[in-house]
Amino acid sequence: MSKAITPTLRGTRAQEDYLEQILTLIENKGYARVVDIAHNLGIAQASVTGMIQRMDADGLVAYEKYRGVILTEAGEEIAREIVRRHESLVEFFALFGLDEHSIYDDIEGIEHHMSQPILAAIQALTGELERQPALLERVKKKIAGCA
């Protein structure tokens, strides 16, 4: 079960996108640079620099010009919670055999607006559907009938 983050630790949607991207870059490449964040988010480097500087002032990242970005403890906690939310939603929607591209696009909108109780409900439902394949098949048939 995911650990809830307190509302004071939760960032804005934009901050959450940046934090998630920074964590992904650090895990995949060992570092996160403004140029990489800008490229991956499809945003101008100047815009990324501005946001990173604000997040540095908010204590979510540590940024040194020309050296890159690292997550603070608070920033990493938020980033990992976002990743957990994202993974829980992917797991849930994938149960139904939905198109991966559609799942990704929808999750990007949903994950930032979901409360902890809703996430817990989705995680519980995912677990029950995984343990009850007959129920999952009935739900999938109903979904296919709506398409």
C-alpha positions as CSV (number, residue, x, y, z in Angstrom):
1,M,0.0,0.0,0.0
2,S,1.3,3.4,-0.9
3,K,2.3,5.8,1.9
4,A,0.3,8.9,1.9
5,I,2.0,12.2,1.5
6,T,0.8,15.2,3.5
7,P,-0.8,18.0,1.5
8,T,2.1,20.3,2.5
9,L,4.5,18.0,0.8
10,R,2.5,17.7,-2.4
11,G,3.7,20.0,-5.2
12,T,1.7,21.6,-7.9
13,R,1.0,19.6,-11.0
14,A,3.9,21.3,-12.8
15,Q,6.2,20.6,-9.9
16,E,5.1,17.0,-9.8
17,D,5.8,16.6,-13.5
18,Y,9.3,18.1,-13.0
19,L,10.0,16.0,-9.9
20,E,8.9,12.8,-11.7
21,Q,11.1,13.6,-14.7
22,I,14.1,14.5,-12.5
23,L,13.8,11.2,-10.6
24,T,13.4,9.2,-13.8
25,L,16.5,10.9,-15.3
26,I,18.6,10.3,-12.2
27,E,17.6,6.7,-12.1
28,N,18.2,6.1,-15.8
29,K,21.3,8.3,-16.4
30,G,22.7,9.0,-13.0
31,Y,22.0,12.7,-13.3
32,A,19.4,15.3,-14.3
33,R,20.3,18.4,-16.4
34,V,18.1,21.3,-17.4
35,V,18.6,20.4,-21.0
36,D,17.4,16.8,-20.5
37,I,14.4,17.9,-18.4
38,A,13.4,20.5,-21.1
39,H,13.8,17.9,-23.9
40,N,11.8,15.2,-22.1
41,L,9.0,17.6,-21.1
42,G,9.0,19.4,-24.5
43,I,9.5,22.8,-22.7
44,A,12.0,25.6,-23.4
45,Q,15.2,25.4,-21.3
46,A,14.6,28.9,-20.0
47,S,11.2,27.9,-18.7
48,V,12.7,24.8,-17.1
49,T,15.5,26.9,-15.5
50,G,12.9,29.2,-14.0
51,M,10.8,26.4,-12.5
52,I,13.9,24.6,-11.2
53,Q,15.0,27.9,-9.5
54,R,11.6,28.2,-7.8
55,M,11.7,24.6,-6.8
56,D,15.2,25.1,-5.3
57,A,13.8,28.0,-3.3
58,D,10.9,25.8,-2.1
59,G,13.4,23.1,-1.0
60,L,12.3,20.5,-3.5
61,V,15.6,20.4,-5.5
62,A,19.1,21.6,-5.2
63,Y,20.3,23.3,-8.4
64,E,23.7,24.6,-9.4
65,K,24.0,26.3,-12.7
66,Y,25.9,24.2,-15.2
67,R,26.0,21.3,-12.7
68,G,22.5,19.9,-12.8
69,V,19.6,19.2,-10.4
70,I,19.3,16.8,-7.5
71,L,16.2,16.0,-5.4
72,T,16.1,17.0,-1.8
73,E,14.6,14.6,0.6
74,A,11.2,16.3,0.3
75,G,11.4,16.4,-3.5
76,E,12.3,12.8,-3.7
77,E,9.5,11.8,-1.4
78,I,7.0,13.6,-3.6
79,A,8.6,12.2,-6.8
80,R,8.4,8.6,-5.5
81,E,4.8,9.1,-4.5
82,I,4.0,10.3,-8.0
83,V,5.7,7.3,-9.4
84,R,3.7,5.0,-7.1
85,R,0.4,6.7,-8.1
86,H,1.4,6.4,-11.8
87,E,2.3,2.7,-11.5
88,S,-0.9,1.9,-9.6
89,L,-3.0,3.5,-12.3
90,V,-1.0,1.7,-15.1
91,E,-1.5,-1.6,-13.3
92,F,-5.2,-1.0,-12.9
93,F,-6.0,0.1,-16.4
94,A,-3.7,-2.5,-18.0
95,L,-5.9,-5.2,-16.4
96,F,-8.6,-4.3,-19.0
97,G,-6.4,-4.7,-22.0
98,L,-6.7,-1.0,-22.9
99,D,-4.4,0.7,-25.4
100,E,-1.1,1.6,-23.8
101,H,-1.0,5.1,-25.4
102,S,-4.5,5.9,-24.2
103,I,-3.6,4.7,-20.8
104,Y,-0.5,6.9,-20.6
105,D,-2.3,10.0,-21.8
106,D,-5.2,9.6,-19.4
107,I,-3.0,8.7,-16.4
108,E,-0.9,11.9,-17.0
109,G,-4.1,13.8,-16.3
110,I,-5.5,11.7,-13.5
111,E,-2.4,11.1,-11.4
112,H,-2.0,14.7,-10.2
113,H,-5.6,15.0,-9.1
114,M,-6.1,11.8,-7.2
115,S,-6.5,11.8,-3.4
116,Q,-4.9,9.1,-1.3
117,P,-8.3,7.5,-0.5
118,I,-9.1,7.2,-4.2
119,L,-5.7,5.7,-4.9
120,A,-6.2,3.2,-2.0
121,A,-9.6,2.2,-3.5
122,I,-8.0,1.6,-7.0
123,Q,-5.2,-0.4,-5.5
124,A,-7.7,-2.5,-3.5
125,L,-9.9,-3.0,-6.6
126,T,-6.8,-4.0,-8.7
127,G,-5.9,-6.6,-6.1
128,E,-9.4,-8.0,-6.1
129,L,-9.6,-8.2,-9.9
130,E,-6.3,-9.9,-10.0
131,R,-7.5,-12.5,-7.5
132,Q,-10.8,-13.0,-9.3
133,P,-10.1,-13.7,-12.9
134,A,-13.8,-14.5,-13.7
135,L,-14.9,-11.1,-12.4
136,L,-12.1,-9.4,-14.4
137,E,-13.3,-11.2,-17.6
138,R,-16.9,-10.1,-17.0
139,V,-15.8,-6.5,-16.5
140,K,-13.6,-6.7,-19.7
141,K,-16.6,-8.0,-21.7
142,K,-18.7,-5.1,-20.5
143,I,-16.0,-2.7,-21.4
144,A,-15.7,-4.3,-24.9
145,G,-19.4,-3.9,-25.3
146,C,-19.1,-0.1,-24.8
147,A,-16.4,0.3,-27.4
